[in-house]
Amino acid sequence: MSSIFTSIIAGEIPCHRVWEDDQHLAFLDINPIRPGHCLVIPKREISYIFDMEETEYTALWNAVRTVEKKIRNATGCQRVVVSVVGWEVPHVHVHLIPTDEMANFPAPASCDFDASEFSTLAARITEAKE
Ligand code: AMP
């Protein structure tokens, strides 16, 4: 089953497009965290960003940089925060959120973590296969 973003690319569902090229589309998020919150997506449907081919992956981040500049120029914001989540829509998308202060991007609270576990966890990740 194709994703809602594939339907947007196909023109079956409307969006507020802000930029596109052959491989990517950028449009306003329908439920913005801040005015000007955009999503940049690859036109080829793939669920998980880290499963992308190297060239596709690099091209996506170049597209993100293009759209970031446009958002900053349009909104006059100080920083565009980037986030990749993907739990709601399983089609790669990078969130670009214009911000002027930390409070503009509400981060999740830190977890309750036992500090004695840091070394064990770091060692486990260090030794894990790439
Ligand atoms: P996530 O998969 O958790 O990164 O969230 C998916 C994002 O897509 C949310 O921020 C939604 O508001 C956004 N979204 C879902 N449907 C649409 C749509 N039709 N047009 C624009 N944004 C959408």
Backbone and ligand atoms as CSV (ligand in chain L), in Angstrom:
chain,resi,resn,atom,element,x,y,z
A,1,MET,N,N,0.851,-1.198,0.000
A,1,MET,CA,C,0.000,0.000,0.000
A,1,MET,C,C,0.889,1.251,0.000
A,2,SER,N,N,0.549,2.199,-0.858
A,2,SER,CA,C,1.422,3.369,-0.952
A,2,SER,C,C,1.091,4.372,0.148
A,3,SER,N,N,2.075,5.200,0.452
A,3,SER,CA,C,1.928,6.140,1.566
A,3,SER,C,C,1.131,7.364,1.137
A,4,ILE,N,N,0.667,8.106,2.132
A,4,ILE,CA,C,-0.064,9.349,1.857
A,4,ILE,C,C,0.840,10.327,1.107
A,5,PHE,N,N,2.147,10.258,1.352
A,5,PHE,CA,C,3.049,11.171,0.658
A,5,PHE,C,C,3.187,10.785,-0.823
A,6,THR,N,N,3.109,9.493,-1.133
A,6,THR,CA,C,3.117,9.080,-2.537
A,6,THR,C,C,1.858,9.604,-3.227
A,7,SER,N,N,0.743,9.631,-2.516
A,7,SER,CA,C,-0.497,10.190,-3.085
A,7,SER,C,C,-0.351,11.688,-3.330
A,8,ILE,N,N,0.383,12.369,-2.437
A,8,ILE,CA,C,0.637,13.807,-2.645
A,8,ILE,C,C,1.483,14.000,-3.895
A,9,ILE,N,N,2.548,13.199,-4.039
A,9,ILE,CA,C,3.423,13.303,-5.218
A,9,ILE,C,C,2.613,13.055,-6.495
A,10,ALA,N,N,1.689,12.115,-6.431
A,10,ALA,CA,C,0.876,11.773,-7.605
A,10,ALA,C,C,-0.191,12.826,-7.893
A,11,GLY,N,N,-0.353,13.784,-6.986
A,11,GLY,CA,C,-1.353,14.834,-7.196
A,11,GLY,C,C,-2.755,14.396,-6.796
A,12,GLU,N,N,-2.857,13.256,-6.110
A,12,GLU,CA,C,-4.177,12.753,-5.701
A,12,GLU,C,C,-4.664,13.430,-4.429
A,13,ILE,N,N,-3.700,13.958,-3.645
A,13,ILE,CA,C,-4.011,14.693,-2.411
A,13,ILE,C,C,-3.284,16.036,-2.525
A,14,PRO,N,N,-3.965,17.143,-2.185
A,14,PRO,CA,C,-3.296,18.442,-2.339
A,14,PRO,C,C,-2.249,18.679,-1.256
A,15,CYS,N,N,-1.297,19.551,-1.559
A,15,CYS,CA,C,-0.347,19.995,-0.555
A,15,CYS,C,C,0.036,21.435,-0.890
A,16,HIS,N,N,0.673,22.090,0.082
A,16,HIS,CA,C,1.197,23.430,-0.166
A,16,HIS,C,C,2.674,23.267,-0.501
A,17,ARG,N,N,2.933,23.110,-1.809
A,17,ARG,CA,C,4.286,22.849,-2.297
A,17,ARG,C,C,5.148,24.094,-2.159
A,18,VAL,N,N,6.400,23.920,-1.722
A,18,VAL,CA,C,7.309,25.076,-1.648
A,18,VAL,C,C,8.523,24.908,-2.558
A,19,TRP,N,N,8.828,23.674,-2.953
A,19,TRP,CA,C,10.003,23.433,-3.821
A,19,TRP,C,C,9.946,21.991,-4.290
A,20,GLU,N,N,10.490,21.751,-5.489
A,20,GLU,CA,C,10.689,20.365,-5.902
A,20,GLU,C,C,11.759,20.272,-6.970
A,21,ASP,N,N,12.328,19.096,-7.107
A,21,ASP,CA,C,13.162,18.778,-8.259
A,21,ASP,C,C,12.747,17.386,-8.723
A,22,ASP,N,N,13.557,16.767,-9.574
A,22,ASP,CA,C,13.158,15.463,-10.131
A,22,ASP,C,C,12.934,14.403,-9.050
A,23,GLN,N,N,13.749,14.476,-8.006
A,23,GLN,CA,C,13.745,13.389,-7.008
A,23,GLN,C,C,13.063,13.726,-5.686
A,24,HIS,N,N,12.765,15.015,-5.457
A,24,HIS,CA,C,12.285,15.433,-4.137
A,24,HIS,C,C,11.118,16.391,-4.241
A,25,LEU,N,N,10.345,16.443,-3.163
A,25,LEU,CA,C,9.266,17.425,-3.045
A,25,LEU,C,C,9.314,17.996,-1.628
A,26,ALA,N,N,9.093,19.306,-1.517
A,26,ALA,CA,C,9.010,19.947,-0.195
A,26,ALA,C,C,7.678,20.671,-0.097
A,27,PHE,N,N,7.009,20.507,1.036
A,27,PHE,CA,C,5.687,21.122,1.219
A,27,PHE,C,C,5.472,21.403,2.704
A,28,LEU,N,N,4.474,22.251,2.980
A,28,LEU,CA,C,4.184,22.610,4.367
A,28,LEU,C,C,3.576,21.437,5.111
A,29,ASP,N,N,4.049,21.222,6.342
A,29,ASP,CA,C,3.433,20.210,7.202
A,29,ASP,C,C,2.021,20.672,7.554
A,30,ILE,N,N,1.080,19.746,7.487
A,30,ILE,CA,C,-0.329,20.074,7.713
A,30,ILE,C,C,-0.621,20.399,9.188
A,31,ASN,N,N,0.303,19.994,10.051
A,31,ASN,CA,C,0.102,20.207,11.492
A,31,ASN,C,C,1.378,20.837,12.056
A,32,PRO,N,N,1.641,22.107,11.689
A,32,PRO,CA,C,2.962,22.689,11.954
A,32,PRO,C,C,3.283,22.904,13.423
A,33,ILE,N,N,4.540,22.658,13.779
A,33,ILE,CA,C,5.049,23.005,15.112
A,33,ILE,C,C,5.293,24.504,15.169
A,34,ARG,N,N,5.738,25.081,14.048
A,34,ARG,CA,C,5.935,26.532,13.895
A,34,ARG,C,C,5.493,26.927,12.488
A,35,PRO,N,N,5.062,28.178,12.289
A,35,PRO,CA,C,4.710,28.598,10.923
A,35,PRO,C,C,5.914,28.435,9.993
A,36,GLY,N,N,5.692,27.782,8.860
A,36,GLY,CA,C,6.791,27.544,7.910
A,36,GLY,C,C,7.398,26.162,8.057
A,37,HIS,N,N,6.873,25.355,8.972
A,37,HIS,CA,C,7.329,23.965,9.164
A,37,HIS,C,C,7.101,23.202,7.852
A,38,CYS,N,N,8.189,22.718,7.272
A,38,CYS,CA,C,8.115,22.004,5.987
A,38,CYS,C,C,8.589,20.568,6.124
A,39,LEU,N,N,8.196,19.771,5.175
A,39,LEU,CA,C,8.703,18.403,5.042
A,39,LEU,C,C,9.393,18.292,3.692
A,40,VAL,N,N,10.552,17.660,3.673
A,40,VAL,CA,C,11.233,17.357,2.412
A,40,VAL,C,C,11.210,15.841,2.259
A,41,ILE,N,N,10.704,15.388,1.119
A,41,ILE,CA,C,10.565,13.940,0.917
A,41,ILE,C,C,11.210,13.513,-0.408
A,42,PRO,N,N,11.737,12.285,-0.449
A,42,PRO,CA,C,12.148,11.745,-1.746
A,42,PRO,C,C,10.900,11.271,-2.490
A,43,LYS,N,N,10.891,11.417,-3.810
A,43,LYS,CA,C,9.709,10.971,-4.565
A,43,LYS,C,C,9.622,9.452,-4.610
A,44,ARG,N,N,10.764,8.783,-4.506
A,44,ARG,CA,C,10.734,7.322,-4.436
A,44,ARG,C,C,10.354,6.928,-3.016
A,45,GLU,N,N,9.315,6.133,-2.904
A,45,GLU,CA,C,8.829,5.768,-1.573
A,45,GLU,C,C,9.753,4.752,-0.913
A,46,ILE,N,N,10.241,5.145,0.252
A,46,ILE,CA,C,11.051,4.235,1.069
A,46,ILE,C,C,10.744,4.589,2.512
A,47,SER,N,N,10.683,3.593,3.369
A,47,SER,CA,C,10.182,3.816,4.726
A,47,SER,C,C,11.213,4.452,5.661
A,48,TYR,N,N,12.454,3.941,5.606
A,48,TYR,CA,C,13.418,4.301,6.656
A,48,TYR,C,C,14.621,4.987,6.042
A,49,ILE,N,N,14.933,6.166,6.531
A,49,ILE,CA,C,15.966,7.007,5.910
A,49,ILE,C,C,17.313,6.289,5.806
A,50,PHE,N,N,17.637,5.472,6.804
A,50,PHE,CA,C,18.955,4.837,6.805
A,50,PHE,C,C,19.012,3.578,5.938
A,51,ASP,N,N,17.887,3.274,5.268
A,51,ASP,CA,C,17.895,2.217,4.249
A,51,ASP,C,C,18.107,2.795,2.854
A,52,MET,N,N,18.243,4.108,2.746
A,52,MET,CA,C,18.391,4.713,1.418
A,52,MET,C,C,19.771,4.400,0.836
A,53,GLU,N,N,19.800,4.308,-0.502
A,53,GLU,CA,C,21.073,4.179,-1.217
A,53,GLU,C,C,21.907,5.422,-0.926
A,54,GLU,N,N,23.223,5.234,-0.937
A,54,GLU,CA,C,24.152,6.334,-0.635
A,54,GLU,C,C,23.864,7.602,-1.466
A,55,THR,N,N,23.698,7.432,-2.775
A,55,THR,CA,C,23.502,8.622,-3.631
A,55,THR,C,C,22.161,9.285,-3.348
A,56,GLU,N,N,21.133,8.481,-3.100
A,56,GLU,CA,C,19.804,9.024,-2.776
A,56,GLU,C,C,19.856,9.773,-1.443
A,57,TYR,N,N,20.573,9.182,-0.512
A,57,TYR,CA,C,20.690,9.743,0.839
A,57,TYR,C,C,21.374,11.111,0.789
A,58,THR,N,N,22.482,11.164,0.030
A,58,THR,CA,C,23.216,12.426,-0.105
A,58,THR,C,C,22.359,13.468,-0.824
A,59,ALA,N,N,21.657,13.047,-1.859
A,59,ALA,CA,C,20.805,13.975,-2.612
A,59,ALA,C,C,19.698,14.530,-1.722
A,60,LEU,N,N,19.159,13.687,-0.839
A,60,LEU,CA,C,18.096,14.159,0.074
A,60,LEU,C,C,18.623,15.279,0.963
A,61,TRP,N,N,19.827,15.087,1.524
A,61,TRP,CA,C,20.346,16.105,2.450
A,61,TRP,C,C,20.725,17.384,1.718
A,62,ASN,N,N,21.112,17.257,0.440
A,62,ASN,CA,C,21.341,18.476,-0.354
A,62,ASN,C,C,20.020,19.201,-0.594
A,63,ALA,N,N,18.956,18.450,-0.840
A,63,ALA,CA,C,17.626,19.061,-1.015
A,63,ALA,C,C,17.193,19.741,0.282
A,64,VAL,N,N,17.475,19.102,1.408
A,64,VAL,CA,C,17.130,19.677,2.717
A,64,VAL,C,C,17.843,21.022,2.889
A,65,ARG,N,N,19.108,21.080,2.480
A,65,ARG,CA,C,19.858,22.331,2.637
A,65,ARG,C,C,19.267,23.439,1.753
A,66,THR,N,N,18.836,23.072,0.548
A,66,THR,CA,C,18.200,24.056,-0.341
A,66,THR,C,C,16.937,24.622,0.312
A,67,VAL,N,N,16.120,23.747,0.841
A,67,VAL,CA,C,14.847,24.194,1.421
A,67,VAL,C,C,15.092,24.960,2.721
A,68,GLU,N,N,16.102,24.546,3.472
A,68,GLU,CA,C,16.429,25.267,4.716
A,68,GLU,C,C,16.710,26.737,4.424
A,69,LYS,N,N,17.487,26.974,3.358
A,69,LYS,CA,C,17.846,28.364,3.015
A,69,LYS,C,C,16.597,29.145,2.642
A,70,LYS,N,N,15.710,28.519,1.888
A,70,LYS,CA,C,14.483,29.196,1.474
A,70,LYS,C,C,13.612,29.533,2.689
A,71,ILE,N,N,13.519,28.604,3.635
A,71,ILE,CA,C,12.695,28.855,4.831
A,71,ILE,C,C,13.299,29.997,5.645
A,72,ARG,N,N,14.627,29.974,5.816
A,72,ARG,CA,C,15.272,31.020,6.620
A,72,ARG,C,C,15.106,32.378,5.940
A,73,ASN,N,N,15.246,32.421,4.618
A,73,ASN,CA,C,15.073,33.689,3.914
A,73,ASN,C,C,13.622,34.165,3.964
A,74,ALA,N,N,12.695,33.227,3.919
A,74,ALA,CA,C,11.273,33.607,3.903
A,74,ALA,C,C,10.775,34.039,5.271
A,75,THR,N,N,11.251,33.367,6.317
A,75,THR,CA,C,10.701,33.636,7.657
A,75,THR,C,C,11.584,34.572,8.481
A,76,GLY,N,N,12.861,34.677,8.124
A,76,GLY,CA,C,13.785,35.475,8.937
A,76,GLY,C,C,14.126,34.803,10.254
A,77,CYS,N,N,13.860,33.515,10.356
A,77,CYS,CA,C,14.156,32.797,11.598
A,77,CYS,C,C,15.669,32.675,11.792
A,78,GLN,N,N,16.072,32.392,13.032
A,78,GLN,CA,C,17.510,32.293,13.311
A,78,GLN,C,C,18.090,30.920,12.973
A,79,ARG,N,N,17.330,29.881,13.279
A,79,ARG,CA,C,17.798,28.511,13.011
A,79,ARG,C,C,16.636,27.663,12.539
A,80,VAL,N,N,16.914,26.820,11.555
A,80,VAL,CA,C,15.925,25.825,11.154
A,80,VAL,C,C,16.325,24.507,11.816
A,81,VAL,N,N,15.443,24.011,12.665
A,81,VAL,CA,C,15.693,22.740,13.354
A,81,VAL,C,C,15.285,21.593,12.431
A,82,VAL,N,N,16.120,20.581,12.387
A,82,VAL,CA,C,15.863,19.415,11.534
A,82,VAL,C,C,15.504,18.230,12.399
A,83,SER,N,N,14.473,17.527,12.004
A,83,SER,CA,C,14.149,16.309,12.736
A,83,SER,C,C,13.639,15.232,11.777
A,84,VAL,N,N,14.010,14.003,12.063
A,84,VAL,CA,C,13.538,12.870,11.272
A,84,VAL,C,C,12.856,11.924,12.248
A,85,VAL,N,N,11.576,11.711,12.062
A,85,VAL,CA,C,10.839,10.856,12.996
A,85,VAL,C,C,10.313,9.639,12.214
A,86,GLY,N,N,9.208,9.811,11.550
A,86,GLY,CA,C,8.746,8.746,10.654
A,86,GLY,C,C,7.828,7.720,11.274
A,87,TRP,N,N,7.419,7.918,12.515
A,87,TRP,CA,C,6.519,6.943,13.131
A,87,TRP,C,C,5.101,7.037,12.592
A,88,GLU,N,N,4.729,8.228,12.132
A,88,GLU,CA,C,3.349,8.407,11.669
A,88,GLU,C,C,3.215,8.051,10.184
A,89,VAL,N,N,4.147,8.514,9.372
A,89,VAL,CA,C,4.076,8.257,7.921
A,89,VAL,C,C,5.331,7.501,7.488
A,90,PRO,N,N,5.180,6.243,7.050
A,90,PRO,CA,C,6.353,5.422,6.704
A,90,PRO,C,C,6.861,5.709,5.292
A,91,HIS,N,N,7.158,6.959,5.044
A,91,HIS,CA,C,7.748,7.409,3.765
A,91,HIS,C,C,8.748,8.476,4.198
A,92,VAL,N,N,10.019,8.265,3.892
A,92,VAL,CA,C,11.069,9.161,4.406
A,92,VAL,C,C,10.659,10.623,4.273
A,93,HIS,N,N,10.815,11.365,5.360
A,93,HIS,CA,C,10.574,12.814,5.331
A,93,HIS,C,C,11.418,13.470,6.404
A,94,VAL,N,N,11.970,14.621,6.031
A,94,VAL,CA,C,12.771,15.405,6.979
A,94,VAL,C,C,11.961,16.635,7.346
A,95,HIS,N,N,11.745,16.821,8.650
A,95,HIS,CA,C,11.041,18.010,9.135
A,95,HIS,C,C,12.027,19.178,9.184
A,96,LEU,N,N,11.608,20.337,8.704
A,96,LEU,CA,C,12.401,21.565,8.806
A,96,LEU,C,C,11.533,22.591,9.523
A,97,ILE,N,N,11.976,22.996,10.703
A,97,ILE,CA,C,11.131,23.826,11.566
A,97,ILE,C,C,11.853,25.131,11.900
A,98,PRO,N,N,11.306,26.276,11.414
A,98,PRO,CA,C,11.955,27.555,11.718
A,98,PRO,C,C,11.825,27.898,13.201
A,99,THR,N,N,12.927,28.319,13.809
A,99,THR,CA,C,12.898,28.647,15.243
A,99,THR,C,C,13.711,29.913,15.529
A,100,ASP,N,N,13.354,30.557,16.629
A,100,ASP,CA,C,14.108,31.717,17.110
A,100,ASP,C,C,14.620,31.514,18.523
A,101,GLU,N,N,14.153,30.473,19.174
A,101,GLU,CA,C,14.638,30.161,20.524
A,101,GLU,C,C,14.343,28.696,20.818
A,102,MET,N,N,15.017,28.186,21.821
A,102,MET,CA,C,14.908,26.774,22.212
A,102,MET,C,C,13.454,26.356,22.435
A,103,ALA,N,N,12.676,27.268,23.032
A,103,ALA,CA,C,11.296,26.923,23.388
A,103,ALA,C,C,10.422,26.690,22.154
A,104,ASN,N,N,10.900,27.081,20.972
A,104,ASN,CA,C,10.114,26.875,19.746
A,104,ASN,C,C,10.080,25.417,19.315
A,105,PHE,N,N,10.982,24.617,19.870
A,105,PHE,CA,C,11.032,23.208,19.466
A,105,PHE,C,C,11.000,22.339,20.718
A,106,PRO,N,N,9.810,22.033,21.201
A,106,PRO,CA,C,9.707,21.287,22.455
A,106,PRO,C,C,10.282,19.874,22.337
A,107,ALA,N,N,11.412,19.661,22.977
A,107,ALA,CA,C,12.063,18.352,22.924
A,107,ALA,C,C,11.454,17.436,23.983
A,108,PRO,N,N,11.459,16.127,23.746
A,108,PRO,CA,C,10.984,15.196,24.769
A,108,PRO,C,C,11.863,15.296,26.017
A,109,ALA,N,N,11.276,15.014,27.179
A,109,ALA,CA,C,12.043,15.048,28.431
A,109,ALA,C,C,13.088,13.926,28.432
A,110,SER,N,N,14.200,14.145,29.149
A,110,SER,CA,C,15.211,13.092,29.268
A,110,SER,C,C,14.609,11.883,29.963
A,111,CYS,N,N,15.153,10.714,29.628
A,111,CYS,CA,C,14.657,9.505,30.275
A,111,CYS,C,C,15.295,9.362,31.662
A,112,ASP,N,N,14.696,8.519,32.457
A,112,ASP,CA,C,15.213,8.240,33.794
A,112,ASP,C,C,16.316,7.188,33.614
A,113,PHE,N,N,17.576,7.618,33.632
A,113,PHE,CA,C,18.673,6.730,33.259
A,113,PHE,C,C,19.695,6.667,34.377
A,114,ASP,N,N,20.068,5.459,34.756
A,114,ASP,CA,C,21.037,5.241,35.827
A,114,ASP,C,C,22.449,5.539,35.283
A,115,ALA,N,N,23.131,6.550,35.848
A,115,ALA,CA,C,24.431,6.994,35.322
A,115,ALA,C,C,25.474,5.889,35.325
A,116,SER,N,N,25.296,4.877,36.164
A,116,SER,CA,C,26.277,3.790,36.202
A,116,SER,C,C,26.198,2.932,34.924
A,117,GLU,N,N,25.154,3.118,34.164
A,117,GLU,CA,C,24.963,2.333,32.935
A,117,GLU,C,C,25.677,2.936,31.725
A,118,PHE,N,N,26.173,4.176,31.853
A,118,PHE,CA,C,26.775,4.836,30.691
A,118,PHE,C,C,27.901,3.995,30.086
A,119,SER,N,N,28.842,3.530,30.935
A,119,SER,CA,C,29.999,2.798,30.407
A,119,SER,C,C,29.579,1.523,29.697
A,120,THR,N,N,28.667,0.773,30.309
A,120,THR,CA,C,28.211,-0.486,29.713
A,120,THR,C,C,27.571,-0.233,28.360
A,121,LEU,N,N,26.727,0.790,28.332
A,121,LEU,CA,C,25.999,1.075,27.102
A,121,LEU,C,C,26.946,1.567,26.002
A,122,ALA,N,N,27.862,2.441,26.376
A,122,ALA,CA,C,28.836,2.938,25.385
A,122,ALA,C,C,29.662,1.777,24.836
A,123,ALA,N,N,30.059,0.842,25.714
A,123,ALA,CA,C,30.860,-0.302,25.265
A,123,ALA,C,C,30.036,-1.184,24.328
A,124,ARG,N,N,28.756,-1.368,24.644
A,124,ARG,CA,C,27.915,-2.224,23.804
A,124,ARG,C,C,27.780,-1.628,22.400
A,125,ILE,N,N,27.578,-0.309,22.337
A,125,ILE,CA,C,27.425,0.338,21.023
A,125,ILE,C,C,28.761,0.352,20.289
A,126,THR,N,N,29.846,0.613,21.013
A,126,THR,CA,C,31.178,0.616,20.390
A,126,THR,C,C,31.486,-0.725,19.740
A,127,GLU,N,N,31.117,-1.802,20.440
A,127,GLU,CA,C,31.455,-3.146,19.952
A,127,GLU,C,C,30.448,-3.706,18.947
A,128,ALA,N,N,29.325,-3.049,18.791
A,128,ALA,CA,C,28.298,-3.566,17.885
A,128,ALA,C,C,28.776,-3.486,16.439
A,129,LYS,N,N,28.277,-4.382,15.584
A,129,LYS,CA,C,28.717,-4.363,14.193
A,129,LYS,C,C,28.135,-3.160,13.464
A,130,GLU,N,N,28.886,-2.665,12.461
A,130,GLU,CA,C,28.440,-1.490,11.703
A,130,GLU,C,C,27.497,-1.931,10.587
L,1,AMP,P1,P,6.197,11.575,11.567
L,1,AMP,O1,O,5.980,10.367,10.668
L,1,AMP,O2,O,6.067,11.236,13.012
L,1,AMP,O3,O,7.493,12.290,11.245
L,1,AMP,O4,O,5.016,12.611,11.286
L,1,AMP,C1,C,4.448,12.787,10.020
L,1,AMP,C2,C,4.231,14.250,9.728
L,1,AMP,O5,O,3.542,14.367,8.491
L,1,AMP,C3,C,3.397,15.002,10.784
L,1,AMP,O6,O,4.101,16.176,11.193
L,1,AMP,C4,C,2.103,15.350,10.026
L,1,AMP,O7,O,1.539,16.585,10.428
L,1,AMP,C5,C,2.576,15.386,8.588
L,1,AMP,N1,N,1.522,15.098,7.618
L,1,AMP,C6,C,0.710,14.016,7.590
L,1,AMP,N2,N,-0.144,14.086,6.547
L,1,AMP,C7,C,0.151,15.239,5.888
L,1,AMP,C8,C,-0.366,15.878,4.731
L,1,AMP,N3,N,-1.384,15.340,4.024
L,1,AMP,N4,N,0.160,17.058,4.344
L,1,AMP,C9,C,1.181,17.597,5.050
L,1,AMP,N5,N,1.730,17.042,6.147
L,1,AMP,C10,C,1.219,15.889,6.576
